[in-house]
């Protein structure tokens, strides 16, 4: 089923709801979760988190931290294992997250040391 503008989707969902279908049944038909169907019926916008990479308290993924430090993701993981870069583990899988503030602090060490290569500064 092609996705149209939100108004047509909302009309379709409300029509199915008036026909007596549950949120779960509508969700299965449209390929959406029942929670999203409920939001559409109530007229609430989908809650998507905006990127907060510039916020000093923001948590960055390993890839985002590597991009910010201009190093490979495996280097960030190695620094995390060695304690050079403080890591926060989240979720059941224990995914690594890095505070933007900690990443910036490591960059400040680089600039104060006067080296052009961060990897050589902290040691491989």
Secondary structure as GFF3:
##gff-version 3
##sequence-region A 1 124
A	DSSP	alpha_helix	6	18	.	.	.	ID=ss1
A	DSSP	alpha_helix	23	30	.	.	.	ID=ss2
A	DSSP	alpha_helix	34	42	.	.	.	ID=ss3
A	DSSP	beta_strand	59	60	.	.	.	ID=ss4
A	DSSP	alpha_helix	62	69	.	.	.	ID=ss5
A	DSSP	alpha_helix	73	82	.	.	.	ID=ss6
A	DSSP	beta_strand	88	90	.	.	.	ID=ss7
A	DSSP	beta_strand	95	99	.	.	.	ID=ss8
A	DSSP	alpha_helix	100	113	.	.	.	ID=ss9
A	DSSP	alpha_helix	118	122	.	.	.	ID=ss10
###
